[in-house]
């Protein structure tokens, strides 16, 4: 069973309550700021989310699985998905994300 929790443009903003590194735009110099936030517990210098365009199709939901509840984040804009992966999985580095990832 799927329980919807949050939809639309407020998804990214809601995620920043837990993942403050989302305020960082991937690119040169961002990795050190990422480490300041994630490993050293510092607050972001700016609370800017302009690197995300957001979409009405964005959503967060919780899906019940045999292994327990799993939070599912869906981003309706491909560029937002790439930005999100660069921040969360690649420590704010501007790495290439394969076109087939996330499909």
C-alpha positions as CSV (number, residue, x, y, z in Angstrom):
1,X,0.0,0.0,0.0
2,X,1.2,3.5,-0.8
3,X,0.7,6.4,1.5
4,X,1.3,9.8,-0.1
5,X,2.9,12.3,2.2
6,X,3.7,15.4,0.2
7,X,3.4,16.6,-3.4
8,X,4.3,19.5,-5.6
9,X,6.9,22.2,-5.4
10,X,7.2,22.0,-1.6
11,X,9.0,18.6,-1.8
12,X,12.6,19.9,-2.1
13,X,11.9,22.5,0.5
14,X,10.6,19.8,2.9
15,X,13.7,17.7,2.3
16,X,16.0,20.5,3.4
17,X,14.7,20.1,7.0
18,X,16.7,16.8,7.1
19,X,19.2,17.3,4.2
20,X,20.6,20.8,4.5
21,X,23.2,20.0,1.8
22,X,20.4,20.4,-0.7
23,X,21.0,24.2,-0.4
24,X,24.3,23.7,-2.2
25,X,24.5,23.8,-6.0
26,X,26.9,21.1,-7.3
27,X,30.1,22.5,-8.9
28,X,33.6,23.7,-8.1
29,X,34.1,24.4,-4.4
30,X,30.8,22.8,-3.3
31,X,32.5,19.6,-2.0
32,X,34.2,21.5,0.9
33,X,30.9,23.2,1.8
34,X,29.2,19.9,1.6
35,X,31.7,18.4,4.1
36,X,31.1,21.4,6.4
37,X,27.4,20.7,6.4
38,X,27.3,16.9,6.4
39,X,30.4,16.0,8.4
40,X,31.0,19.0,10.5
41,X,27.4,19.9,11.3
42,X,27.7,23.5,10.1
43,X,24.7,25.5,8.7
44,X,24.7,26.4,5.0
45,X,25.9,29.9,4.3
46,X,22.9,30.5,2.0
47,X,19.5,28.9,1.9
48,X,19.1,29.0,-1.8
49,X,17.2,26.4,-3.8
50,X,17.4,28.2,-7.2
51,X,19.4,25.3,-8.7
52,X,16.1,23.2,-8.5
53,X,13.3,24.2,-10.9
54,X,10.8,21.9,-9.1
55,X,7.6,20.5,-10.5
56,X,4.0,19.8,-9.6
57,X,4.9,16.2,-10.3
58,X,7.4,16.1,-7.4
59,X,6.3,13.8,-4.5
60,X,7.4,12.1,-1.4
61,X,5.6,8.9,-0.3
62,X,6.2,5.9,2.0
63,X,5.8,2.5,0.5
64,X,5.3,-0.5,2.7
65,X,7.6,-3.4,1.7
66,X,8.3,-6.8,3.3
67,X,11.6,-5.2,4.6
68,X,9.7,-2.2,6.2
69,X,8.7,1.2,5.1
70,X,10.7,2.9,2.3
71,X,10.6,6.6,1.5
72,X,10.2,7.2,-2.2
73,X,11.2,10.6,-3.7
74,X,9.9,11.4,-7.2
75,X,11.2,14.4,-9.0
76,X,9.2,15.3,-12.1
77,X,12.0,17.3,-13.8
78,X,15.0,15.3,-15.1
79,X,17.5,18.1,-14.3
80,X,16.3,18.2,-10.7
81,X,16.9,14.5,-10.5
82,X,20.4,14.9,-11.8
83,X,21.1,17.8,-9.4
84,X,19.6,15.8,-6.5
85,X,21.9,12.8,-7.3
86,X,25.0,15.0,-7.6
87,X,24.3,16.4,-4.2
88,X,23.2,13.4,-2.3
89,X,25.1,10.5,-3.9
90,X,28.2,12.4,-5.2
91,X,29.0,14.9,-2.5
92,X,28.1,17.9,-4.7
93,X,30.5,17.0,-7.5
94,X,29.3,17.7,-11.0
95,X,29.7,14.1,-12.2
96,X,28.0,12.7,-15.3
97,X,24.7,10.9,-14.6
98,X,23.9,8.3,-17.2
99,X,20.7,8.9,-19.2
100,X,19.5,5.5,-18.2
101,X,19.7,6.2,-14.5
102,X,16.4,6.9,-12.8
103,X,14.2,5.7,-15.7
